[in-house]
Amino acid sequence: MGFVVEEPIGKVNVLAVVDEADKGAATSRVEVIEDGVVIHTGEPVLENWRCEATFNPTPDRHYYFVKVTQADGNMLW
C-alpha cells in the first residue's frame, strides 16, 4: 500500500482516524513515522479520534506510515 511521488513536494499531510469498535481494545498511542523515525506522537483520549499533522520534508526520498498501539499491546500499521 502506498505510492511514489516523482515531483518534489513542499509538505506531507497525514490523517489517521481511530474508531474503536471494541471498547476493551482502546488505543493508547498513535505514531507517525518518517524513514523509520517517529516524528509525531498522539495519545487518544476518546474512542473516536483523529490525528492530523503536516510535515515539511527535506528534498530526498522519504517513506511514511502510521503505527497504532492499543492499550493491550496489540499494534497495527
Distance bins in CASP14 RR format, pairs under 12 A and 6 or more apart:
PFRMAT RR
TARGET T0000
AUTHOR 0000-0000-0000
RMODE 2
METHOD distances of the structure
MODEL  1
1 63 0 0 0 0 0 1 0 0 0 0 0
1 64 0 0 0 0 0 1 0 0 0 0 0
1 65 0 0 0 0 1 0 0 0 0 0 0
1 66 0 0 0 0 0 1 0 0 0 0 0
1 77 0 0 0 0 1 0 0 0 0 0 0
2 63 0 0 0 0 1 0 0 0 0 0 0
2 64 0 0 0 0 1 0 0 0 0 0 0
2 65 0 0 0 0 1 0 0 0 0 0 0
2 77 0 0 0 0 0 1 0 0 0 0 0
3 9 0 0 0 0 0 1 0 0 0 0 0
3 63 0 0 0 0 0 1 0 0 0 0 0
3 64 0 0 0 0 0 1 0 0 0 0 0
4 61 0 0 0 0 1 0 0 0 0 0 0
4 62 0 0 0 0 0 1 0 0 0 0 0
4 63 0 0 0 0 1 0 0 0 0 0 0
5 11 0 0 0 0 0 1 0 0 0 0 0
5 12 0 0 0 0 1 0 0 0 0 0 0
5 57 0 0 0 0 0 1 0 0 0 0 0
5 60 0 0 0 0 0 1 0 0 0 0 0
5 61 0 0 0 0 1 0 0 0 0 0 0
5 62 0 0 0 0 1 0 0 0 0 0 0
5 63 0 0 0 0 0 1 0 0 0 0 0
5 64 0 0 0 0 0 1 0 0 0 0 0
6 61 0 0 0 0 0 1 0 0 0 0 0
7 59 0 0 0 0 0 1 0 0 0 0 0
8 56 0 0 0 0 0 1 0 0 0 0 0
8 57 0 0 0 0 1 0 0 0 0 0 0
8 58 0 0 0 0 0 1 0 0 0 0 0
8 59 1 0 1 0 0 0 0 0 0 0 0
8 60 0 0 0 0 1 0 0 0 0 0 0
8 61 0 0 0 0 0 1 0 0 0 0 0
8 62 0 0 0 0 0 1 0 0 0 0 0
9 54 0 0 0 0 0 1 0 0 0 0 0
9 55 0 0 0 0 0 1 0 0 0 0 0
9 56 0 0 0 0 1 0 0 0 0 0 0
9 57 1 0 0 1 0 0 0 0 0 0 0
9 58 0 0 0 0 0 1 0 0 0 0 0
9 59 0 0 0 0 1 0 0 0 0 0 0
9 60 0 0 0 0 0 1 0 0 0 0 0
9 61 0 0 0 0 0 1 0 0 0 0 0
9 62 0 0 0 0 1 0 0 0 0 0 0
9 64 0 0 0 0 0 1 0 0 0 0 0
10 54 0 0 0 0 1 0 0 0 0 0 0
10 55 0 0 0 0 1 0 0 0 0 0 0
10 56 1 0 0 1 0 0 0 0 0 0 0
10 57 1 0 0 1 0 0 0 0 0 0 0
10 58 0 0 0 0 1 0 0 0 0 0 0
10 59 0 0 0 0 1 0 0 0 0 0 0
10 62 0 0 0 0 0 1 0 0 0 0 0
11 53 0 0 0 0 0 1 0 0 0 0 0
11 54 1 0 1 0 0 0 0 0 0 0 0
11 55 1 0 0 1 0 0 0 0 0 0 0
11 56 1 0 1 0 0 0 0 0 0 0 0
11 57 1 0 0 1 0 0 0 0 0 0 0
11 58 0 0 0 0 0 1 0 0 0 0 0
11 62 0 0 0 0 0 1 0 0 0 0 0
11 64 0 0 0 0 0 1 0 0 0 0 0
12 32 0 0 0 0 1 0 0 0 0 0 0
12 33 0 0 0 0 0 1 0 0 0 0 0
12 34 1 0 0 1 0 0 0 0 0 0 0
12 35 0 0 0 0 0 1 0 0 0 0 0
12 39 0 0 0 0 1 0 0 0 0 0 0
12 40 0 0 0 0 0 1 0 0 0 0 0
12 52 0 0 0 0 0 1 0 0 0 0 0
12 53 0 0 0 0 1 0 0 0 0 0 0
12 54 1 0 0 1 0 0 0 0 0 0 0
12 55 1 0 1 0 0 0 0 0 0 0 0
12 56 1 0 0 1 0 0 0 0 0 0 0
12 57 1 0 1 0 0 0 0 0 0 0 0
12 58 0 0 0 0 0 1 0 0 0 0 0
12 62 1 0 0 1 0 0 0 0 0 0 0
12 63 0 0 0 0 0 1 0 0 0 0 0
12 64 1 0 0 1 0 0 0 0 0 0 0
12 65 0 0 0 0 0 1 0 0 0 0 0
12 66 0 0 0 0 0 1 0 0 0 0 0
13 32 0 0 0 0 0 1 0 0 0 0 0
13 40 0 0 0 0 0 1 0 0 0 0 0
13 51 0 0 0 0 0 1 0 0 0 0 0
13 52 1 0 0 1 0 0 0 0 0 0 0
13 53 1 0 0 1 0 0 0 0 0 0 0
13 54 1 0 1 0 0 0 0 0 0 0 0
13 55 0 0 0 0 1 0 0 0 0 0 0
13 56 0 0 0 0 0 1 0 0 0 0 0
13 57 0 0 0 0 0 1 0 0 0 0 0
13 64 0 0 0 0 0 1 0 0 0 0 0
14 30 0 0 0 0 0 1 0 0 0 0 0
14 31 0 0 0 0 0 1 0 0 0 0 0
14 32 1 0 1 0 0 0 0 0 0 0 0
14 33 0 0 0 0 1 0 0 0 0 0 0
14 34 0 0 0 0 1 0 0 0 0 0 0
14 39 0 0 0 0 1 0 0 0 0 0 0
14 40 1 0 0 1 0 0 0 0 0 0 0
14 42 0 0 0 0 0 1 0 0 0 0 0
14 50 0 0 0 0 0 1 0 0 0 0 0
14 51 1 0 0 1 0 0 0 0 0 0 0
14 52 1 0 0 1 0 0 0 0 0 0 0
14 53 1 0 1 0 0 0 0 0 0 0 0
14 54 1 0 0 1 0 0 0 0 0 0 0
14 55 1 0 0 1 0 0 0 0 0 0 0
14 57 0 0 0 0 0 1 0 0 0 0 0
14 62 0 0 0 0 0 1 0 0 0 0 0
14 64 1 0 0 1 0 0 0 0 0 0 0
14 65 0 0 0 0 1 0 0 0 0 0 0
14 66 1 0 0 1 0 0 0 0 0 0 0
14 67 0 0 0 0 0 1 0 0 0 0 0
15 30 0 0 0 0 0 1 0 0 0 0 0
15 32 0 0 0 0 0 1 0 0 0 0 0
15 40 0 0 0 0 0 1 0 0 0 0 0
15 49 0 0 0 0 0 1 0 0 0 0 0
15 50 1 0 0 1 0 0 0 0 0 0 0
15 51 1 0 0 1 0 0 0 0 0 0 0
15 52 1 0 1 0 0 0 0 0 0 0 0
15 53 0 0 0 0 1 0 0 0 0 0 0
15 54 0 0 0 0 1 0 0 0 0 0 0
15 64 0 0 0 0 0 1 0 0 0 0 0
15 66 0 0 0 0 1 0 0 0 0 0 0
16 27 0 0 0 0 1 0 0 0 0 0 0
16 29 0 0 0 0 0 1 0 0 0 0 0
16 30 1 0 1 0 0 0 0 0 0 0 0
16 31 0 0 0 0 1 0 0 0 0 0 0
16 32 1 0 0 1 0 0 0 0 0 0 0
16 33 0 0 0 0 0 1 0 0 0 0 0
16 40 0 0 0 0 1 0 0 0 0 0 0
16 41 0 0 0 0 0 1 0 0 0 0 0
16 42 0 0 0 0 1 0 0 0 0 0 0
16 44 0 0 0 0 1 0 0 0 0 0 0
16 49 0 0 0 0 1 0 0 0 0 0 0
16 50 1 0 0 1 0 0 0 0 0 0 0
16 51 1 0 1 0 0 0 0 0 0 0 0
16 52 0 0 0 0 1 0 0 0 0 0 0
16 53 0 0 0 0 1 0 0 0 0 0 0
16 64 0 0 0 0 0 1 0 0 0 0 0
16 65 0 0 0 0 1 0 0 0 0 0 0
16 66 1 0 1 0 0 0 0 0 0 0 0
16 67 0 0 0 0 1 0 0 0 0 0 0
16 68 1 0 0 1 0 0 0 0 0 0 0
16 76 0 0 0 0 0 1 0 0 0 0 0
16 77 0 0 0 0 0 1 0 0 0 0 0
17 27 0 0 0 0 0 1 0 0 0 0 0
17 30 0 0 0 0 1 0 0 0 0 0 0
17 44 0 0 0 0 0 1 0 0 0 0 0
17 46 0 0 0 0 0 1 0 0 0 0 0
17 47 0 0 0 0 0 1 0 0 0 0 0
17 48 0 0 0 0 1 0 0 0 0 0 0
17 49 1 0 0 1 0 0 0 0 0 0 0
17 50 1 0 1 0 0 0 0 0 0 0 0
17 51 1 0 0 1 0 0 0 0 0 0 0
17 52 0 0 0 0 1 0 0 0 0 0 0
17 66 0 0 0 0 0 1 0 0 0 0 0
17 68 0 0 0 0 0 1 0 0 0 0 0
18 25 0 0 0 0 0 1 0 0 0 0 0
18 26 0 0 0 0 1 0 0 0 0 0 0
18 27 1 0 1 0 0 0 0 0 0 0 0
18 28 0 0 0 0 0 1 0 0 0 0 0
18 29 0 0 0 0 0 1 0 0 0 0 0
18 30 1 0 0 1 0 0 0 0 0 0 0
18 42 0 0 0 0 1 0 0 0 0 0 0
18 43 0 0 0 0 0 1 0 0 0 0 0
18 44 1 0 1 0 0 0 0 0 0 0 0
18 45 0 0 0 0 0 1 0 0 0 0 0
18 46 0 0 0 0 1 0 0 0 0 0 0
18 47 1 0 0 1 0 0 0 0 0 0 0
18 48 1 0 0 1 0 0 0 0 0 0 0
18 49 1 0 1 0 0 0 0 0 0 0 0
18 50 1 0 0 1 0 0 0 0 0 0 0
18 51 1 0 0 1 0 0 0 0 0 0 0
18 52 0 0 0 0 0 1 0 0 0 0 0
18 66 0 0 0 0 1 0 0 0 0 0 0
18 67 0 0 0 0 0 1 0 0 0 0 0
18 68 1 0 0 1 0 0 0 0 0 0 0
18 69 0 0 0 0 0 1 0 0 0 0 0
18 70 0 0 0 0 1 0 0 0 0 0 0
18 76 0 0 0 0 0 1 0 0 0 0 0
19 25 0 0 0 0 0 1 0 0 0 0 0
19 26 0 0 0 0 0 1 0 0 0 0 0
19 27 0 0 0 0 1 0 0 0 0 0 0
19 44 0 0 0 0 0 1 0 0 0 0 0
19 46 0 0 0 0 0 1 0 0 0 0 0
19 47 1 0 0 1 0 0 0 0 0 0 0
19 48 1 0 1 0 0 0 0 0 0 0 0
19 49 0 0 0 0 1 0 0 0 0 0 0
19 50 0 0 0 0 1 0 0 0 0 0 0
19 68 0 0 0 0 0 1 0 0 0 0 0
20 26 1 0 0 1 0 0 0 0 0 0 0
20 27 1 0 0 1 0 0 0 0 0 0 0
20 28 0 0 0 0 0 1 0 0 0 0 0
20 30 0 0 0 0 0 1 0 0 0 0 0
20 44 0 0 0 0 1 0 0 0 0 0 0
20 45 0 0 0 0 0 1 0 0 0 0 0
20 46 0 0 0 0 1 0 0 0 0 0 0
20 47 1 0 1 0 0 0 0 0 0 0 0
20 48 1 0 0 1 0 0 0 0 0 0 0
20 49 0 0 0 0 1 0 0 0 0 0 0
20 68 0 0 0 0 0 1 0 0 0 0 0
20 70 0 0 0 0 1 0 0 0 0 0 0
20 71 0 0 0 0 1 0 0 0 0 0 0
20 72 0 0 0 0 0 1 0 0 0 0 0
20 74 0 0 0 0 0 1 0 0 0 0 0
20 76 0 0 0 0 0 1 0 0 0 0 0
21 27 0 0 0 0 0 1 0 0 0 0 0
21 47 0 0 0 0 1 0 0 0 0 0 0
21 48 0 0 0 0 0 1 0 0 0 0 0
21 70 0 0 0 0 0 1 0 0 0 0 0
22 47 0 0 0 0 1 0 0 0 0 0 0
22 70 0 0 0 0 1 0 0 0 0 0 0
22 71 0 0 0 0 0 1 0 0 0 0 0
22 72 0 0 0 0 1 0 0 0 0 0 0
22 74 0 0 0 0 0 1 0 0 0 0 0
23 46 0 0 0 0 0 1 0 0 0 0 0
23 47 1 0 0 1 0 0 0 0 0 0 0
23 48 0 0 0 0 0 1 0 0 0 0 0
23 70 0 0 0 0 0 1 0 0 0 0 0
23 71 0 0 0 0 0 1 0 0 0 0 0
23 72 0 0 0 0 0 1 0 0 0 0 0
24 47 0 0 0 0 1 0 0 0 0 0 0
24 70 0 0 0 0 1 0 0 0 0 0 0
24 71 1 0 0 1 0 0 0 0 0 0 0
24 72 1 0 0 1 0 0 0 0 0 0 0
24 73 0 0 0 0 0 1 0 0 0 0 0
24 74 0 0 0 0 0 1 0 0 0 0 0
25 47 0 0 0 0 1 0 0 0 0 0 0
25 68 0 0 0 0 0 1 0 0 0 0 0
25 69 0 0 0 0 0 1 0 0 0 0 0
25 70 1 0 1 0 0 0 0 0 0 0 0
25 71 1 0 0 1 0 0 0 0 0 0 0
25 72 1 0 1 0 0 0 0 0 0 0 0
25 73 0 0 0 0 1 0 0 0 0 0 0
25 74 1 0 0 1 0 0 0 0 0 0 0
25 75 0 0 0 0 0 1 0 0 0 0 0
25 76 0 0 0 0 0 1 0 0 0 0 0
26 43 0 0 0 0 0 1 0 0 0 0 0
26 44 1 0 0 1 0 0 0 0 0 0 0
26 45 0 0 0 0 1 0 0 0 0 0 0
26 46 0 0 0 0 1 0 0 0 0 0 0
26 47 1 0 0 1 0 0 0 0 0 0 0
26 48 0 0 0 0 0 1 0 0 0 0 0
26 49 0 0 0 0 0 1 0 0 0 0 0
26 68 0 0 0 0 0 1 0 0 0 0 0
26 69 0 0 0 0 0 1 0 0 0 0 0
26 70 1 0 0 1 0 0 0 0 0 0 0
26 71 1 0 1 0 0 0 0 0 0 0 0
26 72 0 0 0 0 1 0 0 0 0 0 0
26 73 0 0 0 0 0 1 0 0 0 0 0
26 74 0 0 0 0 0 1 0 0 0 0 0
27 42 0 0 0 0 1 0 0 0 0 0 0
27 43 0 0 0 0 1 0 0 0 0 0 0
27 44 1 0 1 0 0 0 0 0 0 0 0
27 45 0 0 0 0 1 0 0 0 0 0 0
27 46 0 0 0 0 1 0 0 0 0 0 0
27 47 0 0 0 0 1 0 0 0 0 0 0
27 48 0 0 0 0 0 1 0 0 0 0 0
27 49 1 0 0 1 0 0 0 0 0 0 0
27 50 0 0 0 0 0 1 0 0 0 0 0
27 51 0 0 0 0 1 0 0 0 0 0 0
27 66 0 0 0 0 0 1 0 0 0 0 0
27 67 0 0 0 0 0 1 0 0 0 0 0
27 68 1 0 1 0 0 0 0 0 0 0 0
27 69 1 0 0 1 0 0 0 0 0 0 0
27 70 1 0 1 0 0 0 0 0 0 0 0
27 71 1 0 0 1 0 0 0 0 0 0 0
27 72 0 0 0 0 0 1 0 0 0 0 0
27 73 0 0 0 0 0 1 0 0 0 0 0
27 74 0 0 0 0 1 0 0 0 0 0 0
27 75 0 0 0 0 0 1 0 0 0 0 0
27 76 0 0 0 0 1 0 0 0 0 0 0
28 41 0 0 0 0 0 1 0 0 0 0 0
28 42 0 0 0 0 1 0 0 0 0 0 0
28 43 1 0 0 1 0 0 0 0 0 0 0
28 44 1 0 0 1 0 0 0 0 0 0 0
28 45 0 0 0 0 0 1 0 0 0 0 0
28 49 0 0 0 0 0 1 0 0 0 0 0
28 67 0 0 0 0 0 1 0 0 0 0 0
28 68 0 0 0 0 1 0 0 0 0 0 0
28 69 1 0 1 0 0 0 0 0 0 0 0
28 70 1 0 0 1 0 0 0 0 0 0 0
28 71 1 0 1 0 0 0 0 0 0 0 0
28 72 0 0 0 0 1 0 0 0 0 0 0
28 73 1 0 0 1 0 0 0 0 0 0 0
28 74 0 0 0 0 0 1 0 0 0 0 0
28 75 0 0 0 0 0 1 0 0 0 0 0
29 38 0 0 0 0 1 0 0 0 0 0 0
29 40 0 0 0 0 0 1 0 0 0 0 0
29 41 1 0 0 1 0 0 0 0 0 0 0
29 42 1 0 0 1 0 0 0 0 0 0 0
29 43 1 0 1 0 0 0 0 0 0 0 0
29 44 1 0 0 1 0 0 0 0 0 0 0
29 45 0 0 0 0 0 1 0 0 0 0 0
29 49 0 0 0 0 0 1 0 0 0 0 0
29 51 0 0 0 0 0 1 0 0 0 0 0
29 66 0 0 0 0 0 1 0 0 0 0 0
29 67 0 0 0 0 1 0 0 0 0 0 0
29 68 1 0 0 1 0 0 0 0 0 0 0
29 69 1 0 1 0 0 0 0 0 0 0 0
29 70 0 0 0 0 1 0 0 0 0 0 0
29 71 0 0 0 0 1 0 0 0 0 0 0
29 73 0 0 0 0 1 0 0 0 0 0 0
29 74 0 0 0 0 0 1 0 0 0 0 0
29 75 0 0 0 0 1 0 0 0 0 0 0
29 76 0 0 0 0 0 1 0 0 0 0 0
30 38 0 0 0 0 0 1 0 0 0 0 0
30 40 0 0 0 0 1 0 0 0 0 0 0
30 41 1 0 0 1 0 0 0 0 0 0 0
30 42 1 0 1 0 0 0 0 0 0 0 0
30 43 1 0 0 1 0 0 0 0 0 0 0
30 44 1 0 0 1 0 0 0 0 0 0 0
30 45 0 0 0 0 0 1 0 0 0 0 0
30 49 1 0 0 1 0 0 0 0 0 0 0
30 50 0 0 0 0 1 0 0 0 0 0 0
30 51 1 0 1 0 0 0 0 0 0 0 0
30 52 0 0 0 0 0 1 0 0 0 0 0
30 53 0 0 0 0 1 0 0 0 0 0 0
30 65 0 0 0 0 0 1 0 0 0 0 0
30 66 1 0 0 1 0 0 0 0 0 0 0
30 67 1 0 0 1 0 0 0 0 0 0 0
30 68 1 0 1 0 0 0 0 0 0 0 0
30 69 1 0 0 1 0 0 0 0 0 0 0
30 70 0 0 0 0 0 1 0 0 0 0 0
30 75 0 0 0 0 0 1 0 0 0 0 0
30 76 0 0 0 0 0 1 0 0 0 0 0
30 77 0 0 0 0 0 1 0 0 0 0 0
31 37 0 0 0 0 0 1 0 0 0 0 0
31 38 1 0 1 0 0 0 0 0 0 0 0
31 39 0 0 0 0 1 0 0 0 0 0 0
31 40 1 0 0 1 0 0 0 0 0 0 0
31 41 1 0 1 0 0 0 0 0 0 0 0
31 42 1 0 0 1 0 0 0 0 0 0 0
31 43 0 0 0 0 0 1 0 0 0 0 0
31 44 0 0 0 0 0 1 0 0 0 0 0
31 51 0 0 0 0 1 0 0 0 0 0 0
31 53 0 0 0 0 0 1 0 0 0 0 0
31 64 0 0 0 0 0 1 0 0 0 0 0
31 65 0 0 0 0 1 0 0 0 0 0 0
31 66 1 0 0 1 0 0 0 0 0 0 0
31 67 1 0 1 0 0 0 0 0 0 0 0
31 68 1 0 0 1 0 0 0 0 0 0 0
31 69 1 0 0 1 0 0 0 0 0 0 0
31 75 0 0 0 0 1 0 0 0 0 0 0
31 76 0 0 0 0 0 1 0 0 0 0 0
31 77 0 0 0 0 1 0 0 0 0 0 0
32 38 1 0 0 1 0 0 0 0 0 0 0
32 39 1 0 1 0 0 0 0 0 0 0 0
32 40 1 0 1 0 0 0 0 0 0 0 0
32 41 1 0 0 1 0 0 0 0 0 0 0
32 42 0 0 0 0 1 0 0 0 0 0 0
32 51 1 0 0 1 0 0 0 0 0 0 0
32 52 0 0 0 0 1 0 0 0 0 0 0
32 53 1 0 1 0 0 0 0 0 0 0 0
32 54 0 0 0 0 0 1 0 0 0 0 0
32 55 1 0 0 1 0 0 0 0 0 0 0
32 62 0 0 0 0 0 1 0 0 0 0 0
32 63 0 0 0 0 0 1 0 0 0 0 0
32 64 1 0 0 1 0 0 0 0 0 0 0
32 65 1 0 0 1 0 0 0 0 0 0 0
32 66 1 0 1 0 0 0 0 0 0 0 0
32 67 0 0 0 0 1 0 0 0 0 0 0
32 68 0 0 0 0 0 1 0 0 0 0 0
32 77 0 0 0 0 0 1 0 0 0 0 0
33 39 1 0 0 1 0 0 0 0 0 0 0
33 40 0 0 0 0 1 0 0 0 0 0 0
33 41 0 0 0 0 0 1 0 0 0 0 0
33 53 0 0 0 0 0 1 0 0 0 0 0
33 55 0 0 0 0 0 1 0 0 0 0 0
33 62 0 0 0 0 0 1 0 0 0 0 0
33 63 0 0 0 0 1 0 0 0 0 0 0
33 64 1 0 0 1 0 0 0 0 0 0 0
33 65 1 0 1 0 0 0 0 0 0 0 0
33 66 1 0 0 1 0 0 0 0 0 0 0
33 67 1 0 0 1 0 0 0 0 0 0 0
33 68 0 0 0 0 0 1 0 0 0 0 0
33 77 0 0 0 0 1 0 0 0 0 0 0
34 40 0 0 0 0 1 0 0 0 0 0 0
34 53 0 0 0 0 0 1 0 0 0 0 0
34 55 1 0 0 1 0 0 0 0 0 0 0
34 56 0 0 0 0 0 1 0 0 0 0 0
34 57 1 0 0 1 0 0 0 0 0 0 0
34 58 0 0 0 0 0 1 0 0 0 0 0
34 60 0 0 0 0 0 1 0 0 0 0 0
34 61 0 0 0 0 0 1 0 0 0 0 0
34 62 1 0 1 0 0 0 0 0 0 0 0
34 63 1 0 0 1 0 0 0 0 0 0 0
34 64 1 0 1 0 0 0 0 0 0 0 0
34 65 0 0 0 0 1 0 0 0 0 0 0
34 66 0 0 0 0 0 1 0 0 0 0 0
34 67 0 0 0 0 0 1 0 0 0 0 0
35 55 0 0 0 0 0 1 0 0 0 0 0
35 57 0 0 0 0 1 0 0 0 0 0 0
35 58 0 0 0 0 0 1 0 0 0 0 0
35 60 0 0 0 0 1 0 0 0 0 0 0
35 61 0 0 0 0 1 0 0 0 0 0 0
35 62 1 0 1 0 0 0 0 0 0 0 0
35 63 1 0 0 1 0 0 0 0 0 0 0
35 64 0 0 0 0 1 0 0 0 0 0 0
35 65 0 0 0 0 0 1 0 0 0 0 0
36 62 0 0 0 0 1 0 0 0 0 0 0
36 63 1 0 0 1 0 0 0 0 0 0 0
36 64 0 0 0 0 1 0 0 0 0 0 0
36 65 0 0 0 0 1 0 0 0 0 0 0
36 67 0 0 0 0 1 0 0 0 0 0 0
36 77 0 0 0 0 0 1 0 0 0 0 0
37 55 0 0 0 0 0 1 0 0 0 0 0
37 62 0 0 0 0 0 1 0 0 0 0 0
37 63 0 0 0 0 0 1 0 0 0 0 0
37 64 0 0 0 0 0 1 0 0 0 0 0
37 65 0 0 0 0 0 1 0 0 0 0 0
37 67 0 0 0 0 0 1 0 0 0 0 0
38 53 0 0 0 0 0 1 0 0 0 0 0
38 64 0 0 0 0 0 1 0 0 0 0 0
38 65 0 0 0 0 0 1 0 0 0 0 0
38 66 0 0 0 0 0 1 0 0 0 0 0
38 67 0 0 0 0 1 0 0 0 0 0 0
38 69 0 0 0 0 0 1 0 0 0 0 0
39 53 0 0 0 0 1 0 0 0 0 0 0
39 54 0 0 0 0 0 1 0 0 0 0 0
39 55 1 0 0 1 0 0 0 0 0 0 0
39 56 0 0 0 0 0 1 0 0 0 0 0
39 57 0 0 0 0 1 0 0 0 0 0 0
39 62 0 0 0 0 0 1 0 0 0 0 0
39 63 0 0 0 0 0 1 0 0 0 0 0
39 64 0 0 0 0 1 0 0 0 0 0 0
39 65 0 0 0 0 0 1 0 0 0 0 0
39 66 0 0 0 0 0 1 0 0 0 0 0
39 67 0 0 0 0 0 1 0 0 0 0 0
40 51 1 0 0 1 0 0 0 0 0 0 0
40 52 0 0 0 0 1 0 0 0 0 0 0
40 53 1 0 1 0 0 0 0 0 0 0 0
40 54 0 0 0 0 1 0 0 0 0 0 0
40 55 1 0 0 1 0 0 0 0 0 0 0
40 64 0 0 0 0 0 1 0 0 0 0 0
40 65 0 0 0 0 0 1 0 0 0 0 0
40 66 0 0 0 0 1 0 0 0 0 0 0
40 67 0 0 0 0 0 1 0 0 0 0 0
41 51 0 0 0 0 1 0 0 0 0 0 0
41 53 0 0 0 0 1 0 0 0 0 0 0
41 66 0 0 0 0 0 1 0 0 0 0 0
41 67 0 0 0 0 1 0 0 0 0 0 0
41 68 0 0 0 0 0 1 0 0 0 0 0
41 69 0 0 0 0 0 1 0 0 0 0 0
42 49 0 0 0 0 1 0 0 0 0 0 0
42 50 0 0 0 0 0 1 0 0 0 0 0
42 51 1 0 1 0 0 0 0 0 0 0 0
42 52 0 0 0 0 0 1 0 0 0 0 0
42 53 0 0 0 0 1 0 0 0 0 0 0
42 66 0 0 0 0 0 1 0 0 0 0 0
42 67 0 0 0 0 0 1 0 0 0 0 0
42 68 0 0 0 0 0 1 0 0 0 0 0
42 69 0 0 0 0 0 1 0 0 0 0 0
43 49 0 0 0 0 1 0 0 0 0 0 0
43 51 0 0 0 0 1 0 0 0 0 0 0
43 68 0 0 0 0 0 1 0 0 0 0 0
43 69 0 0 0 0 1 0 0 0 0 0 0
43 71 0 0 0 0 0 1 0 0 0 0 0
44 50 0 0 0 0 1 0 0 0 0 0 0
44 51 1 0 0 1 0 0 0 0 0 0 0
44 68 0 0 0 0 1 0 0 0 0 0 0
44 69 0 0 0 0 0 1 0 0 0 0 0
44 70 0 0 0 0 0 1 0 0 0 0 0
44 71 0 0 0 0 1 0 0 0 0 0 0
45 51 0 0 0 0 0 1 0 0 0 0 0
47 70 0 0 0 0 0 1 0 0 0 0 0
47 71 0 0 0 0 0 1 0 0 0 0 0
49 68 0 0 0 0 0 1 0 0 0 0 0
50 66 0 0 0 0 0 1 0 0 0 0 0
51 66 1 0 0 1 0 0 0 0 0 0 0
51 67 0 0 0 0 0 1 0 0 0 0 0
51 68 0 0 0 0 1 0 0 0 0 0 0
52 66 0 0 0 0 0 1 0 0 0 0 0
53 64 0 0 0 0 0 1 0 0 0 0 0
53 66 0 0 0 0 1 0 0 0 0 0 0
54 64 0 0 0 0 0 1 0 0 0 0 0
55 62 0 0 0 0 1 0 0 0 0 0 0
55 64 0 0 0 0 1 0 0 0 0 0 0
56 62 0 0 0 0 0 1 0 0 0 0 0
57 63 0 0 0 0 0 1 0 0 0 0 0
57 64 0 0 0 0 1 0 0 0 0 0 0
63 77 0 0 0 0 0 1 0 0 0 0 0
64 77 0 0 0 0 0 1 0 0 0 0 0
65 75 0 0 0 0 0 1 0 0 0 0 0
65 76 0 0 0 0 0 1 0 0 0 0 0
65 77 1 0 1 0 0 0 0 0 0 0 0
66 75 0 0 0 0 0 1 0 0 0 0 0
66 76 0 0 0 0 1 0 0 0 0 0 0
66 77 1 0 0 1 0 0 0 0 0 0 0
67 73 0 0 0 0 0 1 0 0 0 0 0
67 74 0 0 0 0 0 1 0 0 0 0 0
67 75 1 0 0 1 0 0 0 0 0 0 0
67 76 1 0 0 1 0 0 0 0 0 0 0
67 77 1 0 1 0 0 0 0 0 0 0 0
68 74 0 0 0 0 1 0 0 0 0 0 0
68 75 1 0 0 1 0 0 0 0 0 0 0
68 76 1 0 1 0 0 0 0 0 0 0 0
68 77 1 0 0 1 0 0 0 0 0 0 0
69 75 1 0 1 0 0 0 0 0 0 0 0
69 76 0 0 0 0 1 0 0 0 0 0 0
69 77 0 0 0 0 0 1 0 0 0 0 0
70 76 0 0 0 0 1 0 0 0 0 0 0
END
